[in-house]
Amino acid sequence: MIGRYSDEMTFDYIMNRMLESVPDTVDKREGSIIYDALAPAAAELVKCYMELDVVMDETFVDTASLQYLMLRCKERGVAIQGETAAVIEGVFTPSSVELTAGLRFNCDEVNYVVTEKISAGHYKLEAETLGTVGNKYTGLLLPIQTVNGLETAQIAAVLIPAEDGDTTDTLRGKYYASIDGEAFGGNVADYREKVNAITGVGGVKVYPVWNGGGTVKLTIIASDFTAPSTELISKVQTAIDPEGNQGEGLGLAPIGHTVTVAGARYADIAITTNITFATGWAWSSAQSQVESAVKTYFAELAKIWADSATTVVRISQIETHLLALDCVVDVEDTAINGSVKNIELAADEIPRLGSIGGAT
């Protein structure tokens, strides 16, 4: 049978097959006793074939829904990422104010709870709401409970970005990746699988034998595709190969592997370009849109950084993203860091907009 069962196994098709088994000496016309007796069974069989289509879809990874795809992933030991909570750094003044763990603060629609002290006036806070909604890099923190002596409180940085959890598409990609690159005993695929499963990590580049036999370097990017915080780098280092006991197999790395974890670094990009704006627009009114378009392109590069040997910032792509804006009519004479050529970043660098100017 080709195609879906329910496409062929219609009510009329099933009824005709059933009636063919009835002797011709019996009245088989619609409304006859035998027809009316067989009709309910044929209708139920149609439902069964429809359900069989669902079973077939849920059986195979390519068509399974999230619920059943999770079961297939468990068969291969593929880690399923649920929603996680963001960990941020809060700055409080005066620094002499001591906050206790459990104090709650609010920023927009998200509440945060103090978990531990970093230094005077600096504390870690964890979002009570799971998911990327907690990834706030700036903003005022308003105390939910009274804090005597507190004057100001604000978000300074995201230490460990939250993740929204796997979707059907991302989980399906993990399943296929587990087949395409078999992870085993500390090979490159094994490191990628284990590091990517750590909360807050969005990608990793693995450099085996980077500083002699038995050494491995892991360069990570945060799950929001920004340069990772020292907090996240330390977390990954401890999970993979704890400092002070490197090579002893106390982390996820095999015995004998000395692992060094580093973070992707920003490469600041200065752009100059001549923009012809649409009627009614000028640089003063369009600047935020122009900068946002370039940042969107840089974010796209960061998302594929882990799977790319190097990252190339292309003038053509910058101009393409600018031309997609309604306020822009034309773009010319674009240069990156003073050069009219594309720029290839170092292997562990991701682009960050430093400045953009020269618009007309």
N, C-alpha and C positions, 0 to 999 in steps of 0.2 A: 504494500500500500504506500502511495506517495502522498505527501501532504498530511494534513491533520485528519484525525479519525472522524471528527464531527463534520468535516466538509463532505465526506462521502456517505457516512452512515446517517442519512436523513430519515425522517419518519416514513416517508413514502418508500424509500429503498428497503428499509427493514420490513415494512408491512408486505411489500411484494415478495420478498424472500420467504417470509413466514407463510404467506398464502400459497406459494408454490409447493409447499409441503402438504397442503390440504388437497384431497382428491377432488377432481373436477366435477364429481357427482354432487358435491356440496355447494350450496349457494354461497359465493364469496364476494358478492357485491357489497358496497358500502351500505351499512345499515342492517346487514344480515347478522344472524346470531354469531357465526364464526368470526366475522370481521370485528364486531363489537367486543368479542371475547379476547381477540388478539391485540386490539388497539392499545389498551392500557399497558400491556407488556412492551409493545413497540416504543411507546412514549418513554417508558422507564429505561429502555436500552439506549435511546437517544441521549438521555441524561448521563448514562454510564460512559458512553463514548466521549461526551463532552468533558466529563471528569477525568477520563483517561488522557485526554489532551493536556489537562492541567498536570497530571502525574508525570507525563513525559517532559513537559517544560521544566518542572521542578527537579527532575532527575539529573539534568545536564547543567554543568556550571554556566554555560553560555546563555542559558535562558532562565535559570533559577532566580526566584525572588530572594530578598535579603534573608528571610527566615531560614530557608532551606539551603541557601548558599553558605550560611554560617555552619551548618552541619557538614557540608562538603569540605569546608576549610578545616574543621576539626579533625577530619580524617587524615589530613596531611600535616597537622600540627601548625597550621598557619594562624598567627596571632591576630585576634580581632580587637581592634582599638575602639574603646568606648569613649564617651565624652570625658574630658578631663578639666580640672580647674586651673585657672591662671594663677601664678604666683608673681606678685608685684613688689616693688620696693617703694615704700612710702617715706617721705621726709616730713618731720614734725618739728615745729618751733614753739617755744625755745627748746633746744636740745636737752635741757636739763629735765624735761618732763619724761617721766618713766611710764611706759605703757605696759600693761599686763596682757598676756596671751588670752585671747577670747574677746577682747574689745572689738566692737564692730563699727565699720565706717561705710558710708555710701558715696558712690559716684554715679550719677545718672540713674540707670535702672539696675545697677549691680551693687550688691553689698559685699564688703570684704571683711575678713576677720584677721586680727593680728595673730601671727603664729610664733614669731621669735624676733629677738633684737639682733640687728647687724652691727650697729655701732651707735654712738650717741646721736639721737635724733633720727636714726634710720632703722626701719623695721620691715620685716617680711609680712606680707598680707596675702591671704588666699581667698579667691573669689568663691562666694557661696553658690553662685550660678555656674553650672558647668557649660563648657563650650567657649568658642572664640569671642563671644560677647564680653568676656572678662579681660580680653587683651587690650587694656587701655594704657597708652604710653604717657599720657598727660591728663590732668584733671584735678579738681579740688576734691578732697575727701572730707565729708561732713560726718562728725561723730554722731552715732545713733544713741550712745549713752553719754552722760556727762563726763568730761575729762577735765578735771581742775587744772588751770594754768595753761591749757593748750591755746595757742594763738593761731597757728596755721597748720594745715596738713594738705599735702598734695602728692600725686603719683609722680615718681621720678623715672621709673623704668619698669619694663616687663622682664622679670628674671627667668621665668619658665613659661613660655606661651602655652595657652590652652589649645586643645584640639577638639573639633566637633564630632569626632568619631567616624568610623568607616561608613561609607555609603555602599550601595550595591556595586557601583562601578569601581570604587577604590578597592573593595574587598575582592572583587573578581580579578582585578589587576594583581593583587597580592597572590592569589591562587596561581595564576599563570606564571608569575615571577618565580614561585617556588618550584615550578616544573622546569622553566627555561634555564634557571641557574641553580643547580642542586647545591643546597647548603650542607656542608659537612666539615666537622673537625677543624674549624678555624681557617677555612678557605675564604676567599674574598666574598663570595655569596653569603657565607655564614656570618661574617662581620656585618655586612649590609643588613641582613635580616634582623640580627640582634640589636644593632644600634638603632635602626629605624623603628623598632618596637618600643624604644624608651620614650616616655612622655616628654614632649617638647622638641623632639628632633624631627626635622623635615626632610633631611637627606644627609648622605655621608659619602665621602670619597675615601677609598681605602688605598694606602700606599704600603705594600708589603716590602720587606727587606729594605726599608728606606734609610736605615743607618746601621747596616750590618746584619748578619744572620740573626734571625729570631726577633727582629724589631718590626713593628707595625705602626704606621701613623694613620690616625683617623681624623679627618677634617670634617666637621659637622656644620650644618646650617639649621637655624631654628625652624620650628614648624610653621611659623608665619613668614618664612623665607627672608629673614633678616639675619644679620650677624648675631651669633649666640652670645648670651651673657656669660661672664666668668662662672656664675652659679650653675648654669646649664652644662658648661664644659666640665666643671668639677663633678657634677652629678654623673655624667657619662663616663668620665675617667674612673670614678669609684665603682660604677657598675661593671665596667669592662675589665679593668686592671688597676686595683687601688694603689695609689702612690705609697711608697714605703714597703710594699710587698709585691712589686712588679715582677712578673715572670713566674710567680708561685702558684698561679691558677686559682687564686682566691676570688676572682671575678668571673665573668663569662668567657674571658680569653683562655685558650688552652695553656697548660703548663709549658713554660719555656718561651712563651710569647711576651715580649716587653712592649707594651702598647702606650703610645703617646697620643693624647686627644688634644686637638687644636680646633679653633673656630675659623669659619670663613671670615675674611677681612673685607672691609669696604675700600673700594677705589673711588675716590671723589672725582666726578666728571664735570668739567666746565664746558658749557655749550654756548656757542655764538651762532646766530642765524638771523637772516633778514625775512621778516614775515609781512606779508600783505594782508591786512585785516579786512573783513567784510564791512560794508557800510554800517556805521554806528558803533563800531568796535575800535578800541585802541589798546595799547599795551597795558595801561592802567586797569582797564576793565577785564582784559582777557588773560592777564598774567597767571592767575590761579589755575585756569583751565589748561594753559600751555604747560605749566609745571606738572600738573596732574597727568597730562598725556605722556610726558617723558617718564614720569615715575611709574606709570602703568607699564610702559615698555621695559623699564629696568626690572620691575617685579616679574615680568614674564621671563626675563633672562635668569633671574634668581631661582625661579621654579624649576628650570631645567638644568641648573648648575651642577647638581650631583651626577647627572648622566652625561655631562659634557666634559671633554678633556680640558678645553679652555673656553672662555666666554669672550665673544667678539661683539663689541658695541658698534653697530652699523649706522652710518649716516642716513642711508636710505630708509631704515626702519624708523629712525627718529622723525624724519620728514613725513613718512607715511602716517605715523600716529598724529602728527600735528595737522596734516591735511584732512584728517577725519573729523576735525573740530568744525562746527558750524561757523565759528567766528573767524576761521582762517581761509583765505582765498588762495594764497600761494606761499611757498617757502623756497628760499634759495641761499646759496653761500653758507651752508651749515658747516661748522667746524667743531671738532672734539678736542679739547685741551690744546687749542691753537692749531690743530692739524686738520686738513681736509680729507684725511684718510681714516678708515675704520681703525679702531683701537682694540688690540687683543690684550685682555687682562691676564694676570698671572693665574695659575691653576686654582689657587685658593681665594681668589678675589671675586667679589660681586659688585656691580656698579651702584653708585649712589649719586644722586644729583647734587653737585656742589653749587652751581650757579647756571643761569641761562640768561642771555642778554643779546643785545644787538637788534632787537625787534624794531620794526618801523610801523 
